[in-house]
Amino acid sequence: MNKKLIALAIAGAFAAPLAMADNGNVVIYGEVGVSADNVDGGSYSPTSATPRTGGIIPNASSSERRGRISSNNSFIGFKGSEDLGDDWSAIWQIETGVAMDQQNINDNGASPSQGAQSRRNTFAGLSNKNMGTLTFGLQDTPYKTSTGPLDAFGQHTLADYRSIWGSVGPANVASIRAQNSVLYTSPNLGGFTIKAMGAAQNETGNDIGTATGTTTVSNPHYYSVSGIYANGPLYAALAYEDNKSVAAPLGPVSSYDFTYKNWRAGVGYSFSGFKVGLGYERIKGDGTGGAAATAVTSINRDAWYLPVSYQLGSNTFKLTYTKAGKSKQTNAAGADLSGSDGANQWSLGVNHAMSKRTSVYALYTQVRNDSNGFYSLGGGATGVASVVPASYGADPRAISIGMITSF
């Protein structure tokens, strides 16, 4: 009798959560990217180039040539929906990064590093087949996702185009995941989709000061909109964002209270196994100078991205080029502080599809910095552990062999 009661209790314990999961129509999904890398931060020559405005100091010890095992943007997610009738549905999603190598995750979310986990796209909202979708939470911005489909190597490798795209030197100022955000996504109208987002940057009601405590960011805000056309072989995107964030300091420059008004455009086309694309981005920021005479009060930077790939059977050969022009910078007196701080990135690789969900790859990628440039491989917005240049003007590079699988 006791054995029967124990069996019934165990069955009930397992049945209850299964019933709850069934009731919510829960889907478990995720992607795993792991690789073995040989990385090199380039030659260390601290006297050959120095930062003109202070900030990050090169570190040779963190940039030496070395081997490593990497977890590249691996994550797991749970999502569900409930049919509310009249074409309405309640939807939700909870997504978190997972470090397969048990190292801190270099992910650009609400908390970039949380041991073996980090927060990713997590939201809840309502969806209507005829009116679109409205969601609230932590979400990739329309600006960030607009040109993502053009990235030939994708988010699980060191060749991610966001090493340069969306950044000014080491500072990621454009490819963000917005907290406290509301996102509207229109229905697909013949291949055309509109996205619009607003985010509360200061919910506590207290402006946040700089590291020196000398000033605050006034009236922070975030807005973003994109228009995307994806139909057959053609993909085209145009996006804009206006970002005045409480995270005020601009990477290598001693300035604060910056407002960025950025825009990007991209187009891609597929034919006879080939995929070619072209992307353009302009980052434009204006703010207030710090105590230093060289503190930047305005900055402009243009960037280009050119991806080419060719699929032959289960193999896809890839070649990409990304170019960040030197930034035009001025101080409060209108003096030109511009310097040779641009960079370019070349990436070459091959991907072999072992199934619809699993592939292996090999690639070589390198960032070539101008004499005063300080762009890294990976890091920042990419979610991939960075390869930091050994000094200003150094050229970080990597050979990577890995696999990507989804579920």
C-alpha positions as CSV (number, residue, x, y, z in Angstrom):
1,M,0.0,0.0,0.0
2,N,2.8,2.4,0.9
3,K,4.6,1.6,-2.3
4,K,1.5,2.6,-4.3
5,L,1.1,5.8,-2.4
6,I,4.8,6.7,-3.0
7,A,4.4,5.9,-6.7
8,L,1.3,8.1,-7.0
9,A,3.0,11.0,-5.2
10,I,6.0,10.8,-7.5
11,A,3.7,10.7,-10.6
12,G,1.8,13.7,-9.3
13,A,5.0,15.7,-8.7
14,F,6.0,15.2,-12.3
15,A,2.5,15.7,-13.8
16,A,1.9,19.1,-12.1
17,P,4.8,21.0,-13.8
18,L,4.0,19.3,-17.1
19,A,0.4,20.4,-17.0
20,M,1.5,24.0,-16.3
21,A,3.9,23.9,-19.2
22,D,1.2,22.5,-21.5
23,N,-1.2,25.2,-20.4
24,G,1.2,27.9,-21.4
25,N,2.2,26.4,-24.8
26,V,5.9,26.7,-23.7
27,V,8.7,26.3,-26.3
28,I,12.3,25.7,-25.3
29,Y,14.9,26.9,-27.8
30,G,18.5,28.0,-28.0
31,E,21.8,28.2,-29.8
32,V,25.2,27.0,-28.9
33,G,28.5,28.3,-30.3
34,V,31.8,27.0,-29.2
35,S,35.3,27.3,-30.7
36,A,39.0,26.7,-30.2
37,D,40.9,29.9,-31.0
38,N,44.4,31.1,-31.4
39,V,44.4,34.8,-30.8
40,D,47.0,37.6,-30.8
41,G,46.6,41.2,-29.8
42,G,49.4,42.4,-32.1
43,S,52.8,44.0,-31.3
44,Y,53.1,46.0,-28.1
45,S,54.7,49.3,-28.9
46,P,53.4,51.9,-26.4
47,T,55.6,54.7,-27.7
48,S,54.4,54.4,-31.3
49,A,50.9,55.8,-30.6
50,T,49.3,57.4,-27.6
51,P,45.6,58.2,-26.9
52,R,45.1,61.9,-27.7
53,T,42.3,62.3,-25.2
54,G,43.2,60.0,-22.3
55,G,41.1,57.0,-21.3
56,I,41.9,53.3,-21.9
57,I,45.5,52.3,-21.4
58,P,46.9,49.5,-23.5
59,N,47.8,46.3,-21.7
60,A,50.3,44.0,-23.2
61,S,49.7,41.1,-20.8
62,S,46.1,40.8,-21.9
63,S,47.0,40.9,-25.5
64,E,49.7,38.3,-25.9
65,R,49.4,35.4,-28.3
66,R,47.5,32.5,-26.7
67,G,45.1,29.6,-27.2
68,R,41.6,29.6,-25.7
69,I,38.3,27.8,-25.7
70,S,35.4,30.1,-26.3
71,S,31.6,30.1,-25.8
72,N,30.3,32.5,-28.4
73,N,26.9,34.0,-27.7
74,S,25.4,30.6,-26.5
75,F,22.0,31.0,-25.0
76,I,18.8,29.2,-24.0
77,G,15.3,30.6,-24.1
78,F,11.7,29.9,-23.1
79,K,8.7,31.4,-24.9
80,G,5.0,30.9,-25.1
81,S,1.7,32.2,-26.3
82,E,-2.0,32.0,-25.5
83,D,-4.8,32.5,-28.0
84,L,-7.1,35.2,-26.7
85,G,-9.6,35.0,-29.6
86,D,-10.4,37.6,-32.4
87,D,-6.8,37.2,-33.8
88,W,-5.2,38.3,-30.5
89,S,-2.5,36.4,-28.6
90,A,-0.6,37.0,-25.4
91,I,3.1,36.3,-25.9
92,W,6.2,36.2,-23.6
93,Q,9.8,35.2,-23.8
94,I,12.6,34.7,-21.3
95,E,16.1,34.3,-22.7
96,T,19.5,34.0,-21.0
97,G,23.1,33.6,-22.1
98,V,25.0,30.4,-21.0
99,A,28.8,30.2,-20.8
100,M,29.6,26.7,-22.1
101,D,33.3,27.3,-21.1
102,Q,32.2,28.5,-17.6
103,Q,33.8,32.0,-18.1
104,N,32.1,35.3,-17.6
105,I,29.9,36.2,-20.6
106,N,30.9,39.3,-22.6
107,D,27.3,40.0,-23.6
108,N,25.8,43.4,-24.1
109,G,22.6,43.1,-22.1
110,A,21.2,44.6,-18.9
111,S,24.1,43.0,-17.0
112,P,27.1,42.2,-19.3
113,S,28.7,39.7,-16.9
114,Q,26.9,37.5,-14.4
115,G,29.1,34.5,-13.9
116,A,27.8,31.8,-16.2
117,Q,24.6,33.6,-17.2
118,S,23.5,37.0,-18.6
119,R,20.2,38.4,-19.6
120,R,19.1,38.6,-23.2
121,N,15.9,39.4,-25.0
122,T,13.2,39.0,-22.4
123,F,9.7,40.5,-22.8
124,A,5.9,40.1,-22.7
125,G,3.1,41.6,-24.8
126,L,0.2,41.2,-27.2
127,S,0.1,40.2,-30.8
128,N,-2.5,40.6,-33.5
129,K,-2.3,39.2,-36.9
130,N,-3.7,42.3,-38.5
131,M,-2.4,45.0,-36.2
132,G,1.1,43.8,-35.3
133,T,2.9,43.1,-32.0
134,L,3.6,45.3,-28.9
135,T,6.1,44.0,-26.4
136,F,7.6,45.3,-23.1
137,G,11.0,44.4,-21.6
138,L,14.7,44.0,-22.4
139,Q,14.9,43.9,-26.2
140,D,17.3,44.3,-29.2
141,T,16.6,47.7,-30.8
142,P,15.3,48.2,-34.3
143,Y,18.6,49.9,-35.1
144,K,20.6,47.0,-34.0
145,T,18.6,44.3,-35.8
146,S,18.1,46.2,-39.1
147,T,21.4,45.1,-40.7
148,G,21.9,41.9,-38.7
149,P,20.8,39.6,-41.6
150,L,23.7,41.0,-43.7
151,D,26.3,39.7,-41.3
152,A,27.8,36.7,-43.2
153,F,29.5,35.2,-40.2
154,G,26.7,35.8,-37.7
155,Q,26.8,36.3,-33.9
156,H,28.6,33.1,-32.9
157,T,32.1,33.8,-34.3
158,L,35.0,36.3,-33.8
159,A,34.3,37.5,-37.4
160,D,31.1,39.2,-36.2
161,Y,30.9,42.6,-38.0
162,R,30.1,44.4,-34.8
163,S,33.7,44.5,-33.8
164,I,33.7,47.7,-35.8
165,W,30.1,48.2,-36.8
166,G,28.3,50.3,-34.2
167,S,31.4,51.4,-32.3
168,V,33.8,54.3,-32.0
169,G,37.1,52.8,-31.1
170,P,36.5,50.5,-28.1
171,A,33.2,52.2,-27.2
172,N,29.9,50.5,-28.4
173,V,27.5,53.4,-28.9
174,A,24.9,51.9,-31.3
175,S,24.4,48.1,-31.2
176,I,22.5,47.9,-27.9
177,R,19.8,45.9,-26.2
178,A,17.5,48.4,-24.5
179,Q,16.2,48.0,-21.0
180,N,12.8,49.3,-20.0
181,S,11.7,49.3,-23.6
182,V,8.5,49.1,-25.5
183,L,8.7,47.7,-29.1
184,Y,6.1,47.8,-31.9
185,T,6.5,45.5,-34.8
186,S,4.1,45.9,-37.7
187,P,2.5,43.0,-39.7
188,N,4.5,41.8,-42.7
189,L,3.0,43.7,-45.7
190,G,4.3,42.1,-48.9
191,G,7.7,41.8,-47.4
192,F,7.8,45.2,-45.7
193,T,8.0,45.5,-41.9
194,I,8.3,48.6,-39.6
195,K,9.7,48.5,-36.1
196,A,9.5,51.4,-33.6
197,M,10.9,51.5,-30.0
198,G,11.1,53.8,-27.0
199,A,12.9,53.1,-23.8
200,A,12.9,54.7,-20.3
201,Q,16.6,55.5,-19.5
202,N,16.0,56.9,-16.1
203,E,13.2,55.1,-14.2
204,T,14.6,55.9,-10.8
205,G,14.3,59.7,-11.4
206,N,17.9,60.3,-10.5
207,D,20.3,61.5,-13.2
208,I,23.6,59.6,-13.1
209,G,26.9,61.5,-12.9
210,T,30.2,60.8,-14.5
211,A,33.1,58.9,-12.8
212,T,34.3,62.3,-11.4
213,G,30.9,63.2,-10.0
214,T,31.1,66.6,-11.6
215,T,28.0,66.5,-13.7
216,T,24.9,64.5,-14.6
217,V,23.2,63.4,-17.7
218,S,20.0,65.5,-18.1
219,N,16.8,64.0,-19.6
220,P,18.2,60.7,-20.9
221,H,16.0,59.0,-23.6
222,Y,16.1,56.4,-26.3
223,Y,14.1,56.1,-29.6
224,S,14.6,53.9,-32.6
225,V,12.8,53.1,-35.8
226,S,13.5,50.8,-38.8
227,G,12.0,49.9,-42.1
228,I,12.9,46.5,-43.6
229,Y,12.0,44.9,-46.9
230,A,12.7,41.1,-47.2
231,N,11.1,39.4,-50.2
232,G,12.7,36.7,-52.3
233,P,16.4,37.4,-53.1
234,L,16.3,41.0,-52.0
235,Y,16.9,42.4,-48.5
236,A,16.9,46.2,-47.7
237,A,16.9,48.1,-44.4
238,L,17.0,51.7,-43.2
239,A,17.2,52.5,-39.5
240,Y,17.6,55.5,-37.2
241,E,18.2,56.0,-33.4
242,D,18.3,58.9,-31.0
243,N,20.1,57.8,-27.8
244,K,20.9,60.0,-24.8
245,S,21.9,57.5,-22.2
246,V,22.7,57.7,-18.5
247,A,25.8,55.6,-19.4
248,A,27.4,58.9,-20.4
249,P,31.2,58.5,-20.8
250,L,32.3,57.9,-24.4
251,G,34.9,55.2,-24.2
252,P,38.3,56.8,-24.8
253,V,37.3,60.5,-24.5
254,S,36.8,62.6,-21.3
255,S,33.3,63.8,-22.1
256,Y,29.8,63.4,-20.9
257,D,26.1,64.0,-21.5
258,F,26.3,62.8,-25.1
259,T,23.3,62.4,-27.4
260,Y,23.8,60.1,-30.4
261,K,21.7,60.4,-33.5
262,N,22.8,57.5,-35.7
263,W,21.5,56.0,-38.9
264,R,22.4,53.0,-41.0
265,A,21.3,51.4,-44.3
266,G,21.9,48.1,-45.9
267,V,21.0,46.0,-49.0
268,G,21.6,42.4,-49.8
269,Y,20.9,40.2,-52.8
270,S,21.1,36.4,-53.5
271,F,21.7,34.8,-56.9
272,S,23.1,31.5,-58.2
273,G,24.5,30.5,-54.8
274,F,26.0,33.9,-54.1
275,K,25.0,36.4,-51.5
276,V,26.4,39.9,-51.7
277,G,25.6,42.9,-49.5
278,L,26.5,46.5,-48.7
279,G,26.0,48.4,-45.5
280,Y,26.6,52.0,-44.4
281,E,26.5,53.6,-41.0
282,R,26.9,57.1,-39.6
283,I,27.4,57.7,-35.9
284,K,27.0,61.3,-34.8
285,G,27.3,62.4,-31.2
286,D,27.2,65.8,-29.4
287,G,27.7,66.4,-25.7
288,T,29.6,68.4,-23.0
289,G,33.3,68.6,-22.5
290,G,35.0,67.5,-19.4
291,A,37.8,69.2,-17.4
292,A,40.5,68.4,-20.0
293,A,41.1,70.9,-22.8
294,T,41.0,68.1,-25.3
295,A,37.6,66.7,-24.1
296,V,35.4,66.0,-27.1
297,T,32.1,67.8,-27.5
298,S,31.1,66.4,-30.9
299,I,32.0,63.3,-32.9
300,N,31.2,61.9,-36.3
301,R,32.2,58.5,-37.7
302,D,31.3,56.7,-41.0
303,A,31.6,52.9,-41.5
304,W,31.0,50.5,-44.4
305,Y,30.4,46.8,-44.5
306,L,30.8,44.5,-47.6
307,P,29.9,40.7,-47.2
308,V,30.2,38.1,-50.0
309,S,29.4,34.4,-49.6
310,Y,29.0,31.5,-52.0
311,Q,27.2,28.2,-51.2
312,L,28.5,25.0,-52.9
313,G,26.6,22.0,-51.7
314,S,26.9,21.8,-47.9
315,N,29.8,24.3,-47.8
316,T,29.6,28.1,-47.7
317,F,32.7,30.2,-48.4
318,K,32.7,33.6,-46.9
319,L,34.7,36.9,-47.3
320,T,33.9,40.1,-45.5
321,Y,35.4,43.6,-45.3
322,T,34.4,46.3,-42.7
323,K,35.8,49.8,-42.7
324,A,35.5,52.4,-40.0
325,G,36.7,55.8,-41.1
326,K,38.6,58.1,-38.8
327,S,36.3,60.0,-36.5
328,K,35.9,63.8,-36.8
329,Q,36.0,65.2,-33.3
330,T,35.9,68.8,-32.0
331,N,36.1,70.4,-28.5
332,A,34.1,73.2,-27.0
333,A,36.3,75.8,-28.6
334,G,35.7,74.3,-32.1
335,A,39.2,73.0,-32.4
336,D,39.6,69.9,-34.6
337,L,40.8,66.9,-32.5
338,S,40.5,64.4,-35.3
339,G,43.2,61.8,-35.7
340,S,44.0,58.5,-37.4
341,D,41.7,56.4,-35.3
342,G,40.0,54.4,-38.0
343,A,40.3,50.6,-38.7
344,N,39.3,47.9,-41.1
345,Q,38.5,44.2,-40.6
346,W,39.1,41.4,-43.0
347,S,37.5,38.0,-42.4
348,L,37.8,34.8,-44.5
349,G,36.2,31.4,-43.7
350,V,34.3,28.3,-44.7
351,N,31.2,26.8,-43.0
352,H,30.2,23.2,-43.4
353,A,26.5,22.3,-42.7
354,M,26.4,18.8,-41.1
355,S,22.6,19.1,-40.7
356,K,19.9,21.7,-40.8
357,R,20.7,22.7,-37.2
358,T,24.5,22.0,-36.8
359,S,27.5,23.3,-38.7
360,V,31.3,23.5,-38.2
361,Y,33.5,26.3,-39.5
362,A,37.1,27.6,-39.8
363,L,38.0,31.2,-40.2
364,Y,40.7,33.8,-40.0
365,T,39.9,37.4,-39.0
366,Q,42.0,40.5,-38.3
367,V,41.4,44.1,-37.4
368,R,44.0,46.5,-38.8
369,N,44.0,49.7,-36.7
370,D,45.2,53.1,-37.9
371,S,48.1,54.6,-35.9
372,N,45.7,55.9,-33.2
373,G,43.0,53.3,-33.6
374,F,42.0,51.0,-30.7
375,Y,39.4,48.6,-32.2
376,S,39.3,45.1,-30.7
377,L,38.1,41.8,-32.2
378,G,34.9,40.7,-30.6
379,G,34.0,42.2,-27.2
380,G,31.4,45.0,-26.6
381,A,28.2,44.3,-28.5
382,T,29.3,41.0,-30.1
383,G,28.9,38.8,-27.1
384,V,32.2,37.1,-28.0
385,A,35.2,37.4,-25.7
386,S,37.4,40.1,-27.0
387,V,40.9,40.1,-28.5
388,V,42.2,43.5,-27.3
389,P,44.9,45.3,-29.3
390,A,48.3,45.4,-27.5
391,S,48.5,49.1,-28.1
392,Y,47.0,51.9,-30.1
393,G,47.6,51.1,-33.7
394,A,48.1,47.3,-33.0
395,D,46.3,44.7,-35.2
396,P,44.5,42.0,-33.2
397,R,43.9,38.7,-35.2
398,A,42.6,35.2,-34.7
399,I,42.3,31.8,-36.2
400,S,39.1,30.0,-35.0
401,I,37.7,26.5,-35.5
402,G,34.3,25.9,-34.1
403,M,30.7,24.6,-34.2
404,I,27.2,26.1,-34.0
405,T,24.1,24.1,-33.2
406,S,20.5,25.2,-32.5
407,F,17.6,23.5,-30.8
